[in-house]
Amino acid sequence: MHNNSDGARVWDAAIIGAGVTGSFIARELTRKGLSVALLDKAGDVCMGASKANSAIVHGGFDATPNTLKALLNLRGCQLMPKVADELSVDYEQVGSLVLGFSEEERVTLEELLERGRANGVSELSIIER
């Protein structure tokens, strides 16, 4: 933050929403030397949707290929071990197991497999009985 010629406070960036995404954007911008105002309607960070976070890092096989969500899911998954280490947060990459019990559900598993591959997710497979 700095003051302009009128003495008013000025930030380089303002981020609306202090959930996980907004907080990480603020973190990255401040690491680049920018001053950031992080604004939220709640009284503390991560009090909205992020408060209900189940601690699952999206694997990238769910999102529609060639979408921003698919790109960000995969990138977030790739960055998570480094970020957890930097923040001294315990993190264990355990993967996902999606189960199917019928032929209809097998079709869904095959769709998820193809979506994941299209999104660049490695180490995906269907495990038989």
Solvent accessible surface area in square Angstrom, and as a share of the most:
residue,aa,sasa,rsa
1,M,107,0.48
2,H,95,0.42
3,N,95,0.49
4,N,66,0.34
5,S,120,0.77
6,D,130,0.67
7,G,50,0.48
8,A,51,0.40
9,R,162,0.59
10,V,49,0.28
11,W,100,0.35
12,D,76,0.39
13,A,27,0.21
14,A,69,0.53
15,I,19,0.10
16,I,154,0.78
17,G,25,0.24
18,A,3,0.03
19,G,20,0.19
20,V,62,0.35
21,T,98,0.57
22,G,9,0.08
23,S,31,0.20
24,F,68,0.28
25,I,82,0.41
26,A,11,0.09
27,R,49,0.18
28,E,72,0.32
29,L,45,0.22
30,T,68,0.40
31,R,131,0.48
32,K,151,0.64
33,G,68,0.65
34,L,70,0.35
35,S,20,0.13
36,V,26,0.15
37,A,15,0.12
38,L,63,0.31
39,L,90,0.45
40,D,60,0.31
41,K,211,0.89
42,A,37,0.29
43,G,89,0.86
44,D,90,0.46
45,V,75,0.43
46,C,43,0.26
47,M,89,0.40
48,G,54,0.52
49,A,98,0.76
50,S,25,0.16
51,K,135,0.57
52,A,87,0.68
53,N,91,0.47
54,S,83,0.53
55,A,89,0.69
56,I,122,0.62
57,V,49,0.28
58,H,108,0.48
59,G,21,0.20
60,G,1,0.01
61,F,32,0.13
62,D,83,0.43
63,A,5,0.04
64,T,87,0.51
65,P,36,0.23
66,N,155,0.80
67,T,53,0.31
68,L,123,0.61
69,K,125,0.53
70,A,4,0.03
71,L,114,0.57
72,L,101,0.50
73,N,20,0.10
74,L,34,0.17
75,R,123,0.45
76,G,33,0.31
77,C,24,0.14
78,Q,102,0.45
79,L,67,0.33
80,M,58,0.26
81,P,57,0.36
82,K,125,0.53
83,V,19,0.11
84,A,3,0.03
85,D,114,0.59
86,E,68,0.30
87,L,82,0.41
88,S,106,0.69
89,V,82,0.47
90,D,145,0.75
91,Y,69,0.26
92,E,138,0.62
93,Q,114,0.51
94,V,119,0.68
95,G,60,0.58
96,S,77,0.50
97,L,131,0.65
98,V,68,0.39
99,L,112,0.55
100,G,29,0.28
101,F,172,0.72
102,S,57,0.37
103,E,137,0.61
104,E,142,0.64
105,E,69,0.31
106,R,78,0.28
107,V,82,0.47
108,T,65,0.38
109,L,29,0.14
110,E,70,0.32
111,E,86,0.39
112,L,22,0.11
113,L,26,0.13
114,E,98,0.44
115,R,74,0.27
116,G,0,0.00
117,R,131,0.48
118,A,68,0.53
119,N,17,0.09
120,G,50,0.48
121,V,22,0.13
122,S,85,0.55
123,E,172,0.77
124,L,47,0.23
125,S,82,0.53
126,I,49,0.25
127,I,139,0.70
128,E,113,0.51
129,R,285,1.04
